[in-house]
Amino acid sequence: MTVRSLVEALDARYPRAWAESWDRVGLVLGDFEAPVQRVLCVVDCVPETVEQALAIGADLIVAHHPLLLKPVSSIAPDTFKGRIIHRLIRGDVALYTAHTNADVANPGVSDALAARLGLTGLRPLVPAEGAAEGSGRGLGRIGELPAPLTLTALTSLAASRLPATAAGVRAAGDPSRVIRTVAVCGGAGDSFLPAATRAGVDAYLCADLRHHPVSEHLASGGPALLDVAHWASERPWLDDVASWLREEFGVEVVVSDLDTDPWTVHSASAHFASDHFASEEKENHP
């Protein structure tokens, strides 16, 4: 395999035309004719994952988040992005990005997230329009839990099924609310709060939820919310990409489990943790 052949395959699976107009996807750097024997799949192309790629001898990095989403006027080696680019070029490692075109794909980022929760009967939360329209594509997914769970139990399930981070999983809503239908969205998802409400789901799981939108959403009668770490919500997709690359092209693929979530410490209030534990004990042992 060469960089060119894998780029063509990735572009066919995640067409660049499916990406949002503001997005920057596709091959970022690399020699088209360079051979590829080993691929590293990452959520973020950051110094730590670049060093991992060099350490394992990867020829290509497939990343979810774009390195050059916003324009830069310099890639000098004394800049953050410049250092990464120079390191990749010197190491002869190509870099490819699939971002919102992978979000909207079917299967895509949210399908992998939904699978971690065991959701079935999946359909888009926001159906795709334009170039990506049709064939079940769209942003987010809605599905059914195998069995009803309380919000507390669903939060625990999400924490156990998703990659571990310092941030963990937090929920908003009545802890005893019974959840049957769940909407999920890999990455930041507060722009889809109205869509989750219109869909009539019992709960909505995504990343990067903010105080005021959540408060207003709940006050308006919207579904319960689960807020997870951004990296954790998108990491499951890497397994799907890796499996496809191995099966279709016979290349060696490594999935990075380096936690690139920026939040590194979490400590619950001692009084809250104690009271919460006591209430759970009472609920489980009346």
HUPE-V232459 format. One record per residue. N is the residue number from 1. RES is the residue in three letters. SS is DSSP state (2 for helix, 1 for strand, 0 for the rest). Layout:
n=[N & N]
res=[RES & RES]
ss=[SS & SS]
This chain:
n=[1 & 2 & 3 & 4 & 5 & 6 & 7 & 8 & 9 & 10 & 11 & 12 & 13 & 14 & 15 & 16 & 17 & 18 & 19 & 20 & 21 & 22 & 23 & 24 & 25 & 26 & 27 & 28 & 29 & 30 & 31 & 32 & 33 & 34 & 35 & 36 & 37 & 38 & 39 & 40 & 41 & 42 & 43 & 44 & 45 & 46 & 47 & 48 & 49 & 50 & 51 & 52 & 53 & 54 & 55 & 56 & 57 & 58 & 59 & 60 & 61 & 62 & 63 & 64 & 65 & 66 & 67 & 68 & 69 & 70 & 71 & 72 & 73 & 74 & 75 & 76 & 77 & 78 & 79 & 80 & 81 & 82 & 83 & 84 & 85 & 86 & 87 & 88 & 89 & 90 & 91 & 92 & 93 & 94 & 95 & 96 & 97 & 98 & 99 & 100 & 101 & 102 & 103 & 104 & 105 & 106 & 107 & 108 & 109 & 110 & 111 & 112 & 113 & 114 & 115 & 116 & 117 & 118 & 119 & 120 & 121 & 122 & 123 & 124 & 125 & 126 & 127 & 128 & 129 & 130 & 131 & 132 & 133 & 134 & 135 & 136 & 137 & 138 & 139 & 140 & 141 & 142 & 143 & 144 & 145 & 146 & 147 & 148 & 149 & 150 & 151 & 152 & 153 & 154 & 155 & 156 & 157 & 158 & 159 & 160 & 161 & 162 & 163 & 164 & 165 & 166 & 167 & 168 & 169 & 170 & 171 & 172 & 173 & 174 & 175 & 176 & 177 & 178 & 179 & 180 & 181 & 182 & 183 & 184 & 185 & 186 & 187 & 188 & 189 & 190 & 191 & 192 & 193 & 194 & 195 & 196 & 197 & 198 & 199 & 200 & 201 & 202 & 203 & 204 & 205 & 206 & 207 & 208 & 209 & 210 & 211 & 212 & 213 & 214 & 215 & 216 & 217 & 218 & 219 & 220 & 221 & 222 & 223 & 224 & 225 & 226 & 227 & 228 & 229 & 230 & 231 & 232 & 233 & 234 & 235 & 236 & 237 & 238 & 239 & 240 & 241 & 242 & 243 & 244 & 245 & 246 & 247 & 248 & 249 & 250 & 251 & 252 & 253 & 254 & 255 & 256 & 257 & 258 & 259 & 260 & 261 & 262 & 263 & 264 & 265 & 266 & 267 & 268 & 269 & 270 & 271 & 272 & 273 & 274 & 275 & 276 & 277 & 278 & 279 & 280 & 281 & 282 & 283 & 284 & 285 & 286]
res=[MET & THR & VAL & ARG & SER & LEU & VAL & GLU & ALA & LEU & ASP & ALA & ARG & TYR & PRO & ARG & ALA & TRP & ALA & GLU & SER & TRP & ASP & ARG & VAL & GLY & LEU & VAL & LEU & GLY & ASP & PHE & GLU & ALA & PRO & VAL & GLN & ARG & VAL & LEU & CYS & VAL & VAL & ASP & CYS & VAL & PRO & GLU & THR & VAL & GLU & GLN & ALA & LEU & ALA & ILE & GLY & ALA & ASP & LEU & ILE & VAL & ALA & HIS & HIS & PRO & LEU & LEU & LEU & LYS & PRO & VAL & SER & SER & ILE & ALA & PRO & ASP & THR & PHE & LYS & GLY & ARG & ILE & ILE & HIS & ARG & LEU & ILE & ARG & GLY & ASP & VAL & ALA & LEU & TYR & THR & ALA & HIS & THR & ASN & ALA & ASP & VAL & ALA & ASN & PRO & GLY & VAL & SER & ASP & ALA & LEU & ALA & ALA & ARG & LEU & GLY & LEU & THR & GLY & LEU & ARG & PRO & LEU & VAL & PRO & ALA & GLU & GLY & ALA & ALA & GLU & GLY & SER & GLY & ARG & GLY & LEU & GLY & ARG & ILE & GLY & GLU & LEU & PRO & ALA & PRO & LEU & THR & LEU & THR & ALA & LEU & THR & SER & LEU & ALA & ALA & SER & ARG & LEU & PRO & ALA & THR & ALA & ALA & GLY & VAL & ARG & ALA & ALA & GLY & ASP & PRO & SER & ARG & VAL & ILE & ARG & THR & VAL & ALA & VAL & CYS & GLY & GLY & ALA & GLY & ASP & SER & PHE & LEU & PRO & ALA & ALA & THR & ARG & ALA & GLY & VAL & ASP & ALA & TYR & LEU & CYS & ALA & ASP & LEU & ARG & HIS & HIS & PRO & VAL & SER & GLU & HIS & LEU & ALA & SER & GLY & GLY & PRO & ALA & LEU & LEU & ASP & VAL & ALA & HIS & TRP & ALA & SER & GLU & ARG & PRO & TRP & LEU & ASP & ASP & VAL & ALA & SER & TRP & LEU & ARG & GLU & GLU & PHE & GLY & VAL & GLU & VAL & VAL & VAL & SER & ASP & LEU & ASP & THR & ASP & PRO & TRP & THR & VAL & HIS & SER & ALA & SER & ALA & HIS & PHE & ALA & SER & ASP & HIS & PHE & ALA & SER & GLU & GLU & LYS & GLU & ASN & HIS & PRO]
ss=[0 & 1 & 2 & 2 & 2 & 2 & 2 & 2 & 2 & 2 & 2 & 2 & 2 & 0 & 0 & 2 & 2 & 2 & 0 & 0 & 0 & 0 & 0 & 0 & 0 & 1 & 1 & 1 & 1 & 0 & 0 & 0 & 0 & 0 & 1 & 0 & 0 & 1 & 1 & 1 & 1 & 1 & 0 & 0 & 0 & 0 & 2 & 2 & 2 & 2 & 2 & 2 & 2 & 2 & 2 & 2 & 0 & 0 & 0 & 1 & 1 & 1 & 1 & 0 & 0 & 0 & 0 & 0 & 0 & 0 & 0 & 0 & 0 & 0 & 0 & 0 & 0 & 0 & 0 & 2 & 2 & 2 & 2 & 2 & 2 & 2 & 2 & 2 & 2 & 2 & 0 & 0 & 0 & 1 & 1 & 1 & 1 & 0 & 0 & 2 & 2 & 2 & 2 & 0 & 0 & 0 & 0 & 0 & 2 & 2 & 2 & 2 & 2 & 2 & 2 & 2 & 0 & 0 & 0 & 1 & 1 & 1 & 1 & 1 & 1 & 1 & 1 & 0 & 0 & 2 & 2 & 2 & 0 & 0 & 0 & 0 & 0 & 1 & 1 & 1 & 1 & 1 & 1 & 1 & 1 & 1 & 1 & 1 & 1 & 1 & 2 & 2 & 2 & 2 & 2 & 2 & 2 & 2 & 2 & 2 & 2 & 0 & 0 & 0 & 0 & 0 & 0 & 0 & 1 & 1 & 1 & 1 & 0 & 0 & 0 & 0 & 0 & 1 & 1 & 1 & 1 & 1 & 1 & 1 & 1 & 1 & 1 & 1 & 0 & 2 & 2 & 2 & 2 & 2 & 2 & 2 & 2 & 2 & 2 & 0 & 0 & 0 & 1 & 1 & 1 & 1 & 1 & 0 & 0 & 0 & 2 & 2 & 2 & 2 & 2 & 2 & 2 & 2 & 2 & 0 & 0 & 0 & 0 & 1 & 1 & 1 & 1 & 1 & 0 & 2 & 2 & 2 & 2 & 2 & 2 & 2 & 2 & 2 & 2 & 2 & 2 & 2 & 2 & 2 & 2 & 2 & 2 & 2 & 2 & 0 & 0 & 1 & 1 & 1 & 1 & 0 & 0 & 0 & 0 & 0 & 0 & 0 & 0 & 0 & 0 & 0 & 0 & 0 & 0 & 2 & 2 & 2 & 2 & 2 & 2 & 2 & 2 & 2 & 2 & 2 & 2 & 2 & 2 & 2 & 0 & 0]
